[in-house]
Amino acid sequence: MTKSVPINYLQNLKNKILSYTDVDEIQLNHWLQFYHEIRVKKGETLISPGQMVDKFYYVAKGCIYYYKLEEGEQKVLEFYTDDVFFTDLPAYVKETPSKYYLKASENTIVYAISKSDGENSFKKSHQLERFGRLSMQEAFMKIFTRVERLSNRTNEERYLRLLEKRPDLLQRVPQYLIASYLGLTPVGLSKIRKRISTSL
């Protein structure tokens, strides 16, 4: 039997940072020491409303979903899966208590760096400052483009786009969370899926 090779999550994190900008090897290796690993079991909450958010996260493996409660119902804003940076950006930037939840939909490994450690590194390296700016812009755009999708596309178009861009979510995330993310009810999503499958 072939022995599986352990995944080097820190190397993946390093490669992800380098995908934004070139960073001096010595500086980057030093900065990576400030990240610490957090293991979040399926169903566990990473951030809850009222909590101060002072960390920026990287999903090494797994899935975290970002949602709020409206009249007792979950409204999913985004899913963060393998090799993605995330945080509750409004609370992180404004330094105000969170109004949202970040919860694991499967067993998840994330790496976190504190805001103070991140900002100190940005002061010392223009390269790392560029990475910080671009990664936060990307996190913001994920939420912005979701709002645009909900307002400019039909229910079926939103589902087809998800099927095209992120088909893995349909295997990894419960249907009721997918429905919420698309602005649908579970019954509405089921009808769309059935209609599309019969037309193929």
N, C-alpha and C positions, 0 to 999 in steps of 0.2 A: 504494500500500500504506500502511495506517495504521501509524504508528510507535507501538510499545508504550510506555506510560508506566512508567518505573522505579518499582518498589515502594519506598516509604519505610518501611523496617523500623523505624527509630527512632520514627517517628510512630505505627506500630502498637503498639510497646512503650509509648509514652506513653499511647495510648488504653487499653491494657490496664490500666495502673496506675490510670488515672482511673476504670476500671470498678469498682474496689474502694472508692475513696474520693476525695473532692475534695482536690486538692493545689494549693497556690499555684503559679501558672505559673512565676514566677522560681525558686522552690525546685526545682521539678520539672526545669526545663531545666538547672539547675546540676547536679542529681544525675545526670541522664542522661549527663553527660560521663564518669562513672566506669564506665560499661558499655563493654566492648570486644567487637568482633565476632570470632567464631571460626568458621571453615569446616571442617566435618568431612565427609570424603568417605565414600561408602558403604563399610561394612565397617571403618572406622576407629573406634578406641576413644577415648572422651572421658575415662572414669574406669576404672581397673582395681583389683582387690583389692590392698590394701596401700598404696594411695595416700591421702594426706591430702586431704580435700575442704574447700576454703575458698572456694568460689564458689557463687553462686546463679545459675541459668541461665534464659533465656527462649528458646523455640524461635521464631525468626522464620519459618523455612521448613524443612520436612523432617520427619524422624522419628527419634527416639532411643528405643531400648528398654533397659529396666532389668532385669537378670537376674543370677542366680547360677548356679554350677556345682554340681551334686550328682551324685557318682559319674560325672563326665564328661559329664553331660547338662545342657543349658541349661534353667533354670526361669525363664520370663519373668514378671515381676511387673507391668510396666506399659509402655505405649507413650506417649511424649510427642510430640505433633504440633503443627502450626502454632498459634501464639498461646497457648502454655501455659508456665507457670513450673515449674521442676523442679530437683532436685538429689538426691544420695544423702543423704536427710534424716537417718538415724541417725548417719552419719559426720560430717555437717555440724554437727549440734547438739551431739554429744558430743565433737567434735574428736578422734575416734579414726580409725585407718585403715579405709578402705572394705573391705567384704566382698563387694562387688557390682561388676558391670560396667555402664557406660553406653556403648552403641555405636550408631552410625548405621546404619539399615537402608536409607537412601537419602542422597544428597548433602544436607547439612543446614547451615543457618546458625543459629548461636545467639549470643546476647549474654550476657555474663557480668559479674557484679559481685563483687568480693571481699567476704568476710564483714566485714572491718574497715571498708571503705568503706560497706557497708550499715548496720552498727551505728552508725557515726558520724553518718550521715544521720538515723537513727531518734532519736538523742539531740537533734538540732537541730529536728526536726519531728514533732509528734504525728500529723500526717496521714500522713507516710511510715511512721511506726512502726505505724500502723493497717494500712497496706498490707502491710508486712512480716509482721505477725501473721496477717492473713487469707490471704495467699498461701501461707504455710507450712502453715496449717491445711488449706488446699485440697490441697496436695501430700500431706499425711499422710492425708487422707480418701480419696484415690485408691487408696492401698495398702490401707487398712482395708476399704473397700467391696469391693475385689477378693477379699480373704480371706473376707468374708461371702458373696459370690456363689458362691465355690467350695464352701462348706460347706452352703449352703441351697438350691441349685438343682441340678436334674438336668443332665446333659451337654447335652441338647437345649435346655433352658431357657437355659443360659449362652450357647450359640451364637445362639439367637434374640434374646437381649438385645443381644449384640454387633452382630448384623445390624440391629437397630433403632436402637441408640444410636451406633454407630461404623462404619457400612457402608464408609467410605473405607478402613479398615484392610484389608479383604479384597482391595482392589485394590493396596494399597501395600506390604503385608508378606507375605513368603513363608508358605506354609501351615504349615510346621513350627513357625514362631514363633507363629502364631495358635493352633495346637494346644497348644503349651506354655502359653501364656497362659490358655487355657481348662481346663488340667489334663487334656488328652487326648493321645493319640498321633496322629500324622498319619493313620494308617489309621482310627482312631476318628472323627476329624473328617471324613474323606472319606465315611465311611458315613453320618454324620448329614446332611451336605450332600446326598448322593444321595437319602436317604430323604425329606428335606424337599422337594427339587425334584420328585420323582415324585408327591408328595401334593398339589402345587399344580395 
